[in-house]
Amino acid sequence: MSVREIITQLLAAFVGSLGFALVFGMRRRYLFCASLGALLGWGVYLGAEALLASSFLPPLLAAAFAVSYSEIMAKVLKTPATLFVIPAIIPLVPGGSLYYTMSYAVHRDMANARLYGTRTLETALAVAAGISFVLAVRELRARRQ
């Protein structure tokens, strides 16, 4: 992947997340930080995808990063972490593969529907696992204190 493609994808993650945050009425003062989380999270995803021979680990690591970033921003800005988590994981949502899964299923191409369905499920599980892992670690740390 070229540097130009990487920059384009990072900017698309930022703008897509910004649009999502605007549609749902996020306060202006949080928009940049929330969208920056999406850009950085997608950067982690791209880096992990380039370095790892796995389709499960990149979204898991990116989601874990996005939640960690959100927790830090929540403490810095004294606001709920959810404000940053939701926009930060938007680029990780497997919308494209879900679309193709449904399209192939409707056209009765079950081999491709299974292929894309598996990818969709794998990505969704990886994102959920990344989020859950960070929240579980945070909870364990809070109980120890």
N, CA, C and O atoms as a GROMACS GRO file, in nm:
protein
  580
    1MET      N    1   0.085  -0.118   0.000
    1MET     CA    2   0.000   0.000   0.000
    1MET      C    3   0.090   0.124   0.000
    1MET      O    4   0.187   0.131   0.075
    2SER      N    5   0.057   0.219  -0.083
    2SER     CA    6   0.139   0.340  -0.095
    2SER      C    7   0.107   0.438   0.019
    2SER      O    8   0.004   0.428   0.085
    3VAL      N    9   0.197   0.530   0.039
    3VAL     CA   10   0.179   0.633   0.142
    3VAL      C   11   0.053   0.715   0.112
    3VAL      O   12  -0.021   0.751   0.204
    4ARG      N   13   0.030   0.743  -0.014
    4ARG     CA   14  -0.089   0.819  -0.054
    4ARG      C   15  -0.218   0.746  -0.015
    4ARG      O   16  -0.312   0.808   0.034
    5GLU      N   17  -0.220   0.614  -0.036
    5GLU     CA   18  -0.338   0.534   0.001
    5GLU      C   19  -0.358   0.532   0.153
    5GLU      O   20  -0.471   0.538   0.202
    6ILE      N   21  -0.248   0.523   0.227
    6ILE     CA   22  -0.257   0.523   0.373
    6ILE      C   23  -0.312   0.656   0.422
    6ILE      O   24  -0.402   0.659   0.507
    7ILE      N   25  -0.259   0.764   0.371
    7ILE     CA   26  -0.306   0.898   0.412
    7ILE      C   27  -0.454   0.915   0.376
    7ILE      O   28  -0.531   0.970   0.455
    8THR      N   29  -0.492   0.869   0.258
    8THR     CA   30  -0.632   0.878   0.217
    8THR      C   31  -0.722   0.800   0.313
    8THR      O   32  -0.827   0.849   0.353
    9GLN      N   33  -0.680   0.680   0.349
    9GLN     CA   34  -0.760   0.600   0.441
    9GLN      C   35  -0.769   0.664   0.580
    9GLN      O   36  -0.875   0.663   0.642
   10LEU      N   37  -0.659   0.720   0.628
   10LEU     CA   38  -0.660   0.785   0.759
   10LEU      C   39  -0.752   0.907   0.758
   10LEU      O   40  -0.828   0.929   0.853
   11LEU      N   41  -0.745   0.986   0.653
   11LEU     CA   42  -0.833   1.102   0.642
   11LEU      C   43  -0.980   1.060   0.630
   11LEU      O   44  -1.068   1.125   0.685
   12ALA      N   45  -1.004   0.952   0.556
   12ALA     CA   46  -1.141   0.902   0.544
   12ALA      C   47  -1.194   0.855   0.679
   12ALA      O   48  -1.311   0.878   0.711
   13ALA      N   49  -1.110   0.792   0.759
   13ALA     CA   50  -1.151   0.750   0.893
   13ALA      C   51  -1.185   0.871   0.978
   13ALA      O   52  -1.284   0.871   1.051
   14PHE      N   53  -1.102   0.975   0.969
   14PHE     CA   54  -1.126   1.098   1.046
   14PHE      C   55  -1.257   1.164   1.003
   14PHE      O   56  -1.341   1.197   1.087
   15VAL      N   57  -1.274   1.184   0.873
   15VAL     CA   58  -1.393   1.253   0.822
   15VAL      C   59  -1.519   1.170   0.844
   15VAL      O   60  -1.624   1.225   0.879
   16GLY      N   61  -1.511   1.040   0.824
   16GLY     CA   62  -1.627   0.954   0.846
   16GLY      C   63  -1.672   0.957   0.991
   16GLY      O   64  -1.791   0.964   1.020
   17SER      N   65  -1.576   0.953   1.081
   17SER     CA   66  -1.606   0.959   1.223
   17SER      C   67  -1.661   1.098   1.261
   17SER      O   68  -1.753   1.109   1.342
   18LEU      N   69  -1.604   1.201   1.203
   18LEU     CA   70  -1.651   1.336   1.227
   18LEU      C   71  -1.796   1.351   1.182
   18LEU      O   72  -1.878   1.408   1.254
   19GLY      N   73  -1.827   1.300   1.064
   19GLY     CA   74  -1.964   1.306   1.015
   19GLY      C   75  -2.060   1.232   1.107
   19GLY      O   76  -2.170   1.281   1.135
   20PHE      N   77  -2.020   1.116   1.153
   20PHE     CA   78  -2.102   1.038   1.246
   20PHE      C   79  -2.126   1.117   1.374
   20PHE      O   80  -2.239   1.124   1.423
   21ALA      N   81  -2.020   1.176   1.428
   21ALA     CA   82  -2.032   1.254   1.552
   21ALA      C   83  -2.123   1.376   1.532
   21ALA      O   84  -2.201   1.410   1.621
   22LEU      N   85  -2.114   1.440   1.416
   22LEU     CA   86  -2.199   1.555   1.388
   22LEU      C   87  -2.346   1.515   1.377
   22LEU      O   88  -2.434   1.584   1.429
   23VAL      N   89  -2.372   1.405   1.309
   23VAL     CA   90  -2.510   1.358   1.292
   23VAL      C   91  -2.574   1.331   1.428
   23VAL      O   92  -2.692   1.356   1.447
   24PHE      N   93  -2.495   1.279   1.520
   24PHE     CA   94  -2.550   1.246   1.651
   24PHE      C   95  -2.532   1.357   1.754
   24PHE      O   96  -2.549   1.334   1.874
   25GLY      N   97  -2.499   1.475   1.709
   25GLY     CA   98  -2.503   1.594   1.792
   25GLY      C   99  -2.395   1.605   1.898
   25GLY      O  100  -2.420   1.658   2.006
   26MET      N  101  -2.276   1.557   1.869
   26MET     CA  102  -2.167   1.572   1.965
   26MET      C  103  -2.130   1.719   1.978
   26MET      O  104  -2.131   1.793   1.880
   27ARG      N  105  -2.097   1.760   2.098
   27ARG     CA  106  -2.055   1.898   2.120
   27ARG      C  107  -1.929   1.929   2.041
   27ARG      O  108  -1.840   1.845   2.025
   28ARG      N  109  -1.925   2.051   1.991
   28ARG     CA  110  -1.814   2.092   1.904
   28ARG      C  111  -1.677   2.074   1.970
   28ARG      O  112  -1.581   2.039   1.902
   29ARG      N  113  -1.668   2.098   2.098
   29ARG     CA  114  -1.537   2.092   2.162
   29ARG      C  115  -1.479   1.951   2.170
   29ARG      O  116  -1.359   1.935   2.194
   30TYR      N  117  -1.562   1.849   2.148
   30TYR     CA  118  -1.514   1.711   2.152
   30TYR      C  119  -1.496   1.650   2.013
   30TYR      O  120  -1.440   1.541   2.001
   31LEU      N  121  -1.540   1.719   1.910
   31LEU     CA  122  -1.539   1.662   1.775
   31LEU      C  123  -1.400   1.622   1.727
   31LEU      O  124  -1.380   1.513   1.675
   32PHE      N  125  -1.303   1.711   1.745
   32PHE     CA  126  -1.169   1.682   1.695
   32PHE      C  127  -1.109   1.561   1.766
   32PHE      O  128  -1.054   1.472   1.702
   33CYS      N  129  -1.119   1.559   1.899
   33CYS     CA  130  -1.061   1.447   1.976
   33CYS      C  131  -1.128   1.314   1.942
   33CYS      O  132  -1.062   1.211   1.932
   34ALA      N  133  -1.258   1.317   1.923
   34ALA     CA  134  -1.330   1.195   1.888
   34ALA      C  135  -1.289   1.146   1.750
   34ALA      O  136  -1.268   1.026   1.730
   35SER      N  137  -1.277   1.236   1.655
   35SER     CA  138  -1.238   1.198   1.519
   35SER      C  139  -1.091   1.158   1.512
   35SER      O  140  -1.053   1.072   1.433
   36LEU      N  141  -1.009   1.220   1.594
   36LEU     CA  142  -0.868   1.183   1.600
   36LEU      C  143  -0.853   1.039   1.650
   36LEU      O  144  -0.765   0.966   1.604
   37GLY      N  145  -0.939   0.998   1.743
   37GLY     CA  146  -0.937   0.860   1.790
   37GLY      C  147  -0.964   0.762   1.677
   37GLY      O  148  -0.903   0.655   1.671
   38ALA      N  149  -1.055   0.796   1.587
   38ALA     CA  150  -1.084   0.711   1.472
   38ALA      C  151  -0.963   0.704   1.379
   38ALA      O  152  -0.928   0.597   1.330
   39LEU      N  153  -0.901   0.818   1.354
   39LEU     CA  154  -0.783   0.823   1.267
   39LEU      C  155  -0.671   0.738   1.326
   39LEU      O  156  -0.609   0.658   1.256
   40LEU      N  157  -0.643   0.755   1.455
   40LEU     CA  158  -0.535   0.679   1.519
   40LEU      C  159  -0.568   0.531   1.526
   40LEU      O  160  -0.481   0.446   1.502
   41GLY      N  161  -0.692   0.499   1.559
   41GLY     CA  162  -0.734   0.359   1.564
   41GLY      C  163  -0.720   0.292   1.428
   41GLY      O  164  -0.676   0.178   1.419
   42TRP      N  165  -0.759   0.363   1.323
   42TRP     CA  166  -0.746   0.306   1.189
   42TRP      C  167  -0.598   0.292   1.153
   42TRP      O  168  -0.559   0.198   1.083
   43GLY      N  169  -0.516   0.384   1.200
   43GLY     CA  170  -0.372   0.372   1.179
   43GLY      C  171  -0.316   0.246   1.245
   43GLY      O  172  -0.232   0.177   1.188
   44VAL      N  173  -0.363   0.217   1.366
   44VAL     CA  174  -0.322   0.093   1.434
   44VAL      C  175  -0.367  -0.027   1.352
   44VAL      O  176  -0.292  -0.123   1.335
   45TYR      N  177  -0.491  -0.022   1.301
   45TYR     CA  178  -0.542  -0.131   1.219
   45TYR      C  179  -0.454  -0.153   1.096
   45TYR      O  180  -0.415  -0.266   1.067
   46LEU      N  181  -0.423  -0.045   1.023
   46LEU     CA  182  -0.342  -0.058   0.902
   46LEU      C  183  -0.202  -0.111   0.933
   46LEU      O  184  -0.149  -0.195   0.861
   47GLY      N  185  -0.144  -0.061   1.042
   47GLY     CA  186  -0.012  -0.109   1.082
   47GLY      C  187  -0.013  -0.256   1.120
   47GLY      O  188   0.074  -0.332   1.079
   48ALA      N  189  -0.113  -0.297   1.198
   48ALA     CA  190  -0.124  -0.437   1.239
   48ALA      C  191  -0.152  -0.526   1.118
   48ALA      O  192  -0.100  -0.638   1.110
   49GLU      N  193  -0.232  -0.478   1.026
   49GLU     CA  194  -0.264  -0.556   0.907
   49GLU      C  195  -0.139  -0.578   0.821
   49GLU      O  196  -0.121  -0.685   0.762
   50ALA      N  197  -0.052  -0.476   0.816
   50ALA     CA  198   0.070  -0.488   0.738
   50ALA      C  199   0.173  -0.580   0.804
   50ALA      O  200   0.251  -0.646   0.735
   51LEU      N  201   0.172  -0.585   0.937
   51LEU     CA  202   0.273  -0.661   1.009
   51LEU      C  203   0.231  -0.804   1.045
   51LEU      O  204   0.316  -0.892   1.059
   52LEU      N  205   0.103  -0.827   1.060
   52LEU     CA  206   0.055  -0.956   1.109
   52LEU      C  207  -0.016  -1.034   0.999
   52LEU      O  208  -0.090  -0.978   0.918
   53ALA      N  209   0.006  -1.162   0.998
   53ALA     CA  210  -0.061  -1.249   0.901
   53ALA      C  211  -0.188  -1.304   0.965
   53ALA      O  212  -0.203  -1.424   0.985
   54SER      N  213  -0.279  -1.212   0.996
   54SER     CA  214  -0.403  -1.251   1.064
   54SER      C  215  -0.512  -1.154   1.023
   54SER      O  216  -0.486  -1.037   0.995
   55SER      N  217  -0.634  -1.203   1.018
   55SER     CA  218  -0.745  -1.112   0.992
   55SER      C  219  -0.821  -1.081   1.120
   55SER      O  220  -0.909  -0.996   1.121
   56PHE      N  221  -0.788  -1.150   1.230
   56PHE     CA  222  -0.854  -1.129   1.358
   56PHE      C  223  -0.780  -1.025   1.444
   56PHE      O  224  -0.844  -0.941   1.508
   57LEU      N  225  -0.648  -1.031   1.445
   57LEU     CA  226  -0.572  -0.944   1.534
   57LEU      C  227  -0.576  -0.794   1.500
   57LEU      O  228  -0.586  -0.713   1.592
   58PRO      N  229  -0.569  -0.754   1.372
   58PRO     CA  230  -0.573  -0.609   1.346
   58PRO      C  231  -0.697  -0.538   1.400
   58PRO      O  232  -0.682  -0.435   1.466
   59PRO      N  233  -0.820  -0.587   1.376
   59PRO     CA  234  -0.933  -0.515   1.437
   59PRO      C  235  -0.936  -0.526   1.589
   59PRO      O  236  -0.984  -0.435   1.656
   60LEU      N  237  -0.886  -0.637   1.644
   60LEU     CA  238  -0.880  -0.650   1.790
   60LEU      C  239  -0.787  -0.545   1.849
   60LEU      O  240  -0.823  -0.476   1.944
   61LEU      N  241  -0.668  -0.533   1.793
   61LEU     CA  242  -0.570  -0.436   1.842
   61LEU      C  243  -0.619  -0.292   1.822
   61LEU      O  244  -0.601  -0.207   1.909
   62ALA      N  245  -0.681  -0.266   1.708
   62ALA     CA  246  -0.732  -0.132   1.680
   62ALA      C  247  -0.844  -0.095   1.776
   62ALA      O  248  -0.849   0.017   1.826
   63ALA      N  249  -0.933  -0.189   1.803
   63ALA     CA  250  -1.043  -0.162   1.898
   63ALA      C  251  -0.988  -0.141   2.038
   63ALA      O  252  -1.034  -0.052   2.110
   64ALA      N  253  -0.891  -0.223   2.078
   64ALA     CA  254  -0.830  -0.206   2.211
   64ALA      C  255  -0.763  -0.069   2.221
   64ALA      O  256  -0.773  -0.002   2.324
   65PHE      N  257  -0.695  -0.029   2.114
   65PHE     CA  258  -0.634   0.104   2.114
   65PHE      C  259  -0.740   0.213   2.124
   65PHE      O  260  -0.726   0.307   2.201
   66ALA      N  261  -0.847   0.200   2.045
   66ALA     CA  262  -0.952   0.302   2.043
   66ALA      C  263  -1.015   0.318   2.182
   66ALA      O  264  -1.042   0.430   2.225
   67VAL      N  265  -1.038   0.209   2.250
   67VAL     CA  266  -1.097   0.216   2.384
   67VAL      C  267  -0.997   0.278   2.483
   67VAL      O  268  -1.035   0.359   2.567
   68SER      N  269  -0.871   0.240   2.472
   68SER     CA  270  -0.768   0.298   2.560
   68SER      C  271  -0.757   0.448   2.537
   68SER      O  272  -0.752   0.527   2.632
   69TYR      N  273  -0.754   0.488   2.411
   69TYR     CA  274  -0.750   0.630   2.376
   69TYR      C  275  -0.872   0.701   2.436
   69TYR      O  276  -0.860   0.810   2.492
   70SER      N  277  -0.988   0.640   2.423
   70SER     CA  278  -1.112   0.700   2.473
   70SER      C  279  -1.110   0.716   2.624
   70SER      O  280  -1.158   0.817   2.677
   71GLU      N  281  -1.056   0.618   2.693
   71GLU     CA  282  -1.045   0.627   2.839
   71GLU      C  283  -0.953   0.742   2.880
   71GLU      O  284  -0.982   0.816   2.973
   72ILE      N  285  -0.843   0.755   2.809
   72ILE     CA  286  -0.749   0.864   2.839
   72ILE      C  287  -0.813   0.999   2.811
   72ILE      O  288  -0.805   1.090   2.894
   73MET      N  289  -0.878   1.013   2.695
   73MET     CA  290  -0.942   1.141   2.662
   73MET      C  291  -1.054   1.174   2.760
   73MET      O  292  -1.076   1.291   2.792
   74ALA      N  293  -1.125   1.073   2.805
   74ALA     CA  294  -1.233   1.095   2.902
   74ALA      C  295  -1.177   1.153   3.031
   74ALA      O  296  -1.238   1.243   3.090
   75LYS      N  297  -1.063   1.103   3.075
   75LYS     CA  298  -1.002   1.157   3.198
   75LYS      C  299  -0.949   1.297   3.177
   75LYS      O  300  -0.966   1.384   3.262
   76VAL      N  301  -0.885   1.318   3.063
   76VAL     CA  302  -0.828   1.450   3.034
   76VAL      C  303  -0.938   1.555   3.023
   76VAL      O  304  -0.925   1.665   3.077
   77LEU      N  305  -1.046   1.523   2.953
   77LEU     CA  306  -1.152   1.620   2.927
   77LEU      C  307  -1.268   1.610   3.026
   77LEU      O  308  -1.366   1.683   3.016
   78LYS      N  309  -1.256   1.518   3.123
   78LYS     CA  310  -1.358   1.502   3.228
   78LYS      C  311  -1.498   1.482   3.168
   78LYS      O  312  -1.591   1.556   3.198
   79THR      N  313  -1.509   1.380   3.085
   79THR     CA  314  -1.634   1.348   3.018
   79THR      C  315  -1.643   1.196   3.003
   79THR      O  316  -1.541   1.129   3.014
   80PRO      N  317  -1.760   1.140   2.979
   80PRO     CA  318  -1.770   0.995   2.964
   80PRO      C  319  -1.690   0.942   2.844
   80PRO      O  320  -1.685   1.006   2.738
   81ALA      N  321  -1.629   0.827   2.862
   81ALA     CA  322  -1.548   0.767   2.756
   81ALA      C  323  -1.632   0.728   2.635
   81ALA      O  324  -1.581   0.725   2.523
   82THR      N  325  -1.759   0.700   2.656
   82THR     CA  326  -1.848   0.661   2.546
   82THR      C  327  -1.850   0.767   2.436
   82THR      O  328  -1.867   0.735   2.318
   83LEU      N  329  -1.833   0.892   2.475
   83LEU     CA  330  -1.831   1.001   2.379
   83LEU      C  331  -1.721   0.980   2.274
   83LEU      O  332  -1.737   1.021   2.159
   84PHE      N  333  -1.612   0.917   2.313
   84PHE     CA  334  -1.499   0.898   2.223
   84PHE      C  335  -1.494   0.756   2.166
   84PHE      O  336  -1.444   0.736   2.055
   85VAL      N  337  -1.546   0.658   2.241
   85VAL     CA  338  -1.540   0.519   2.195
   85VAL      C  339  -1.621   0.500   2.068
   85VAL      O  340  -1.572   0.443   1.971
   86ILE      N  341  -1.743   0.546   2.069
   86ILE     CA  342  -1.833   0.519   1.956
   86ILE      C  343  -1.776   0.575   1.826
   86ILE      O  344  -1.764   0.499   1.729
   87PRO      N  345  -1.739   0.703   1.819
   87PRO     CA  346  -1.681   0.752   1.693
   87PRO      C  347  -1.549   0.683   1.657
   87PRO      O  348  -1.519   0.665   1.539
   88ALA      N  349  -1.471   0.645   1.758
   88ALA     CA  350  -1.340   0.585   1.730
   88ALA      C  351  -1.351   0.446   1.667
   88ALA      O  352  -1.263   0.406   1.591
   89ILE      N  353  -1.458   0.373   1.697
   89ILE     CA  354  -1.469   0.239   1.639
   89ILE      C  355  -1.549   0.235   1.509
   89ILE      O  356  -1.559   0.130   1.445
   90ILE      N  357  -1.605   0.348   1.469
   90ILE     CA  358  -1.683   0.353   1.344
   90ILE      C  359  -1.605   0.298   1.224
   90ILE      O  360  -1.662   0.220   1.148
   91PRO      N  361  -1.478   0.334   1.204
   91PRO     CA  362  -1.406   0.278   1.088
   91PRO      C  363  -1.387   0.126   1.095
   91PRO      O  364  -1.363   0.062   0.992
   92LEU      N  365  -1.398   0.069   1.214
   92LEU     CA  366  -1.375  -0.075   1.230
   92LEU      C  367  -1.499  -0.159   1.205
   92LEU      O  368  -1.490  -0.281   1.195
   93VAL      N  369  -1.614  -0.095   1.196
   93VAL     CA  370  -1.739  -0.169   1.175
   93VAL      C  371  -1.735  -0.234   1.036
   93VAL      O  372  -1.709  -0.166   0.937
   94PRO      N  373  -1.761  -0.365   1.029
   94PRO     CA  374  -1.747  -0.436   0.901
   94PRO      C  375  -1.867  -0.419   0.808
   94PRO      O  376  -1.928  -0.518   0.767
   95GLY      N  377  -1.900  -0.297   0.776
   95GLY     CA  378  -2.017  -0.269   0.692
   95GLY      C  379  -2.005  -0.322   0.550
   95GLY      O  380  -2.101  -0.374   0.495
   96GLY      N  381  -1.887  -0.308   0.492
   96GLY     CA  382  -1.868  -0.354   0.354
   96GLY      C  383  -1.885  -0.504   0.341
   96GLY      O  384  -1.955  -0.551   0.251
   97SER      N  385  -1.823  -0.579   0.430
   97SER     CA  386  -1.834  -0.725   0.421
   97SER      C  387  -1.975  -0.771   0.455
   97SER      O  388  -2.022  -0.872   0.402
   98LEU      N  389  -2.044  -0.699   0.543
   98LEU     CA  390  -2.184  -0.733   0.572
   98LEU      C  391  -2.271  -0.710   0.449
   98LEU      O  392  -2.359  -0.791   0.418
   99TYR      N  393  -2.246  -0.601   0.380
   99TYR     CA  394  -2.320  -0.573   0.256
   99TYR      C  395  -2.300  -0.686   0.155
   99TYR      O  396  -2.397  -0.736   0.098
  100TYR      N  397  -2.174  -0.724   0.132
  100TYR     CA  398  -2.147  -0.831   0.036
  100TYR      C  399  -2.205  -0.964   0.080
  100TYR      O  400  -2.251  -1.043  -0.003
  101THR      N  401  -2.204  -0.991   0.210
  101THR     CA  402  -2.266  -1.113   0.261
  101THR      C  403  -2.412  -1.118   0.221
  101THR      O  404  -2.460  -1.218   0.168
  102MET      N  405  -2.483  -1.010   0.248
  102MET     CA  406  -2.626  -1.004   0.217
  102MET      C  407  -2.650  -1.007   0.067
  102MET      O  408  -2.744  -1.072   0.020
  103SER      N  409  -2.568  -0.937  -0.009
  103SER     CA  410  -2.585  -0.934  -0.154
  103SER      C  411  -2.568  -1.074  -0.214
  103SER      O  412  -2.649  -1.117  -0.296
  104TYR      N  413  -2.463  -1.142  -0.173
  104TYR     CA  414  -2.442  -1.278  -0.224
  104TYR      C  415  -2.552  -1.373  -0.179
  104TYR      O  416  -2.593  -1.461  -0.254
  105ALA      N  417  -2.599  -1.355  -0.057
  105ALA     CA  418  -2.708  -1.442  -0.008
  105ALA      C  419  -2.835  -1.419  -0.089
  105ALA      O  420  -2.904  -1.514  -0.124
  106VAL      N  421  -2.866  -1.294  -0.118
  106VAL     CA  422  -2.985  -1.262  -0.196
  106VAL      C  423  -2.974  -1.319  -0.337
  106VAL      O  424  -3.074  -1.364  -0.394
  107HIS      N  425  -2.853  -1.318  -0.392
  107HIS     CA  426  -2.831  -1.372  -0.526
  107HIS      C  427  -2.802  -1.522  -0.524
  107HIS      O  428  -2.763  -1.580  -0.626
  108ARG      N  429  -2.821  -1.583  -0.411
  108ARG     CA  430  -2.807  -1.728  -0.391
  108ARG      C  431  -2.667  -1.782  -0.424
  108ARG      O  432  -2.651  -1.896  -0.468
  109ASP      N  433  -2.568  -1.698  -0.403
  109ASP     CA  434  -2.428  -1.741  -0.418
  109ASP      C  435  -2.378  -1.771  -0.276
  109ASP      O  436  -2.310  -1.689  -0.214
  110MET      N  437  -2.411  -1.889  -0.227
  110MET     CA  438  -2.388  -1.922  -0.088
  110MET      C  439  -2.240  -1.939  -0.054
  110MET      O  440  -2.201  -1.917   0.061
  111ALA      N  441  -2.159  -1.978  -0.149
  111ALA     CA  442  -2.016  -1.991  -0.122
  111ALA      C  443  -1.956  -1.856  -0.084
  111ALA      O  444  -1.885  -1.844   0.016
  112ASN      N  445  -1.985  -1.754  -0.164
  112ASN     CA  446  -1.935  -1.620  -0.133
  112ASN      C  447  -2.006  -1.560  -0.013
  112ASN      O  448  -1.944  -1.487   0.065
  113ALA      N  449  -2.134  -1.590   0.005
  113ALA     CA  450  -2.206  -1.541   0.122
  113ALA      C  451  -2.141  -1.595   0.249
  113ALA      O  452  -2.125  -1.521   0.346
  114ARG      N  453  -2.103  -1.722   0.250
  114ARG     CA  454  -2.035  -1.781   0.366
  114ARG      C  455  -1.898  -1.717   0.387
  114ARG      O  456  -1.859  -1.688   0.500
  115LEU      N  457  -1.826  -1.696   0.279
  115LEU     CA  458  -1.693  -1.636   0.288
  115LEU      C  459  -1.701  -1.497   0.351
  115LEU      O  460  -1.630  -1.468   0.448
  116TYR      N  461  -1.788  -1.411   0.297
  116TYR     CA  462  -1.801  -1.275   0.350
  116TYR      C  463  -1.868  -1.275   0.487
  116TYR      O  464  -1.836  -1.191   0.572
  117GLY      N  465  -1.959  -1.367   0.509
  117GLY     CA  466  -2.023  -1.378   0.640
  117GLY      C  467  -1.923  -1.413   0.748
  117GLY      O  468  -1.929  -1.361   0.860
  118THR      N  469  -1.832  -1.502   0.716
  118THR     CA  470  -1.726  -1.539   0.811
  118THR      C  471  -1.636  -1.421   0.840
  118THR      O  472  -1.601  -1.397   0.955
  119ARG      N  473  -1.599  -1.346   0.737
  119ARG     CA  474  -1.517  -1.226   0.756
  119ARG      C  475  -1.589  -1.124   0.844
  119ARG      O  476  -1.529  -1.065   0.934
  120THR      N  477  -1.717  -1.105   0.816
  120THR     CA  478  -1.796  -1.009   0.894
  120THR      C  479  -1.801  -1.049   1.040
  120THR      O  480  -1.776  -0.967   1.128
  121LEU      N  481  -1.832  -1.174   1.065
  121LEU     CA  482  -1.840  -1.224   1.202
  121LEU      C  483  -1.706  -1.216   1.272
  121LEU      O  484  -1.698  -1.177   1.389
  122GLU      N  485  -1.601  -1.253   1.203
  122GLU     CA  486  -1.467  -1.249   1.261
  122GLU      C  487  -1.428  -1.106   1.300
  122GLU      O  488  -1.374  -1.084   1.408
  123THR      N  489  -1.454  -1.012   1.212
  123THR     CA  490  -1.421  -0.872   1.242
  123THR      C  491  -1.504  -0.819   1.358
  123THR      O  492  -1.452  -0.753   1.447
  124ALA      N  493  -1.633  -0.848   1.356
  124ALA     CA  494  -1.721  -0.802   1.465
  124ALA      C  495  -1.677  -0.862   1.599
  124ALA      O  496  -1.676  -0.793   1.700
  125LEU      N  497  -1.642  -0.989   1.599
  125LEU     CA  498  -1.595  -1.053   1.723
  125LEU      C  499  -1.462  -0.994   1.770
  125LEU      O  500  -1.441  -0.976   1.889
  126ALA      N  501  -1.374  -0.964   1.676
  126ALA     CA  502  -1.245  -0.904   1.711
  126ALA      C  503  -1.264  -0.766   1.774
  126ALA      O  504  -1.199  -0.734   1.873
  127VAL      N  505  -1.351  -0.686   1.715
  127VAL     CA  506  -1.377  -0.552   1.771
  127VAL      C  507  -1.438  -0.565   1.910
  127VAL      O  508  -1.396  -0.495   2.003
  128ALA      N  509  -1.534  -0.653   1.925
  128ALA     CA  510  -1.596  -0.674   2.057
  128ALA      C  511  -1.495  -0.724   2.158
  128ALA      O  512  -1.496  -0.682   2.274
  129ALA      N  513  -1.407  -0.815   2.117
  129ALA     CA  514  -1.306  -0.868   2.208
  129ALA      C  515  -1.206  -0.760   2.249
  129ALA      O  516  -1.166  -0.753   2.365
  130GLY      N  517  -1.167  -0.676   2.155
  130GLY     CA  518  -1.076  -0.566   2.187
  130GLY      C  519  -1.136  -0.470   2.287
  130GLY      O  520  -1.069  -0.427   2.382
  131ILE      N  521  -1.262  -0.435   2.267
  131ILE     CA  522  -1.331  -0.346   2.359
  131ILE      C  523  -1.343  -0.412   2.497
  131ILE      O  524  -1.312  -0.351   2.599
  132SER      N  525  -1.387  -0.537   2.498
  132SER     CA  526  -1.408  -0.609   2.624
  132SER      C  527  -1.278  -0.627   2.702
  132SER      O  528  -1.276  -0.616   2.824
  133PHE      N  529  -1.170  -0.655   2.630
  133PHE     CA  530  -1.041  -0.675   2.697
  133PHE      C  531  -0.999  -0.551   2.774
  133PHE      O  532  -0.963  -0.560   2.891
  134VAL      N  533  -1.003  -0.436   2.709
  134VAL     CA  534  -0.960  -0.313   2.774
  134VAL      C  535  -1.052  -0.278   2.891
  134VAL      O  536  -1.006  -0.237   2.997
  135LEU      N  537  -1.182  -0.294   2.872
  135LEU     CA  538  -1.276  -0.264   2.981
  135LEU      C  539  -1.259  -0.360   3.098
  135LEU      O  540  -1.274  -0.320   3.213
  136ALA      N  541  -1.228  -0.486   3.070
  136ALA     CA  542  -1.205  -0.583   3.178
  136ALA      C  543  -1.078  -0.550   3.255
  136ALA      O  544  -1.076  -0.558   3.378
  137VAL      N  545  -0.972  -0.511   3.185
  137VAL     CA  546  -0.848  -0.472   3.252
  137VAL      C  547  -0.872  -0.348   3.338
  137VAL      O  548  -0.823  -0.341   3.451
  138ARG      N  549  -0.946  -0.253   3.286
  138ARG     CA  550  -0.977  -0.132   3.363
  138ARG      C  551  -1.055  -0.167   3.490
  138ARG      O  552  -1.028  -0.113   3.597
  139GLU      N  553  -1.151  -0.256   3.476
  139GLU     CA  554  -1.232  -0.298   3.591
  139GLU      C  555  -1.148  -0.369   3.696
  139GLU      O  556  -1.164  -0.345   3.816
  140LEU      N  557  -1.058  -0.458   3.650
  140LEU     CA  558  -0.970  -0.528   3.744
  140LEU      C  559  -0.877  -0.431   3.818
  140LEU      O  560  -0.853  -0.446   3.938
  141ARG      N  561  -0.827  -0.334   3.746
  141ARG     CA  562  -0.739  -0.233   3.810
  141ARG      C  563  -0.817  -0.150   3.911
  141ARG      O  564  -0.764  -0.116   4.017
  142ALA      N  565  -0.941  -0.117   3.879
  142ALA     CA  566  -1.023  -0.038   3.970
  142ALA      C  567  -1.054  -0.116   4.097
  142ALA      O  568  -1.059  -0.058   4.206
  143ARG      N  569  -1.074  -0.246   4.086
  143ARG     CA  570  -1.104  -0.329   4.204
  143ARG      C  571  -0.983  -0.344   4.294
  143ARG      O  572  -0.998  -0.356   4.416
  144ARG      N  573  -0.864  -0.342   4.239
  144ARG     CA  574  -0.743  -0.357   4.318
  144ARG      C  575  -0.710  -0.231   4.398
  144ARG      O  576  -0.639  -0.238   4.498
  145GLN      N  577  -0.761  -0.119   4.354
  145GLN     CA  578  -0.728   0.008   4.421
  145GLN      C  579  -0.819   0.038   4.534
  145GLN      O  580  -0.804   0.141   4.600
   0.00000   0.00000   0.00000
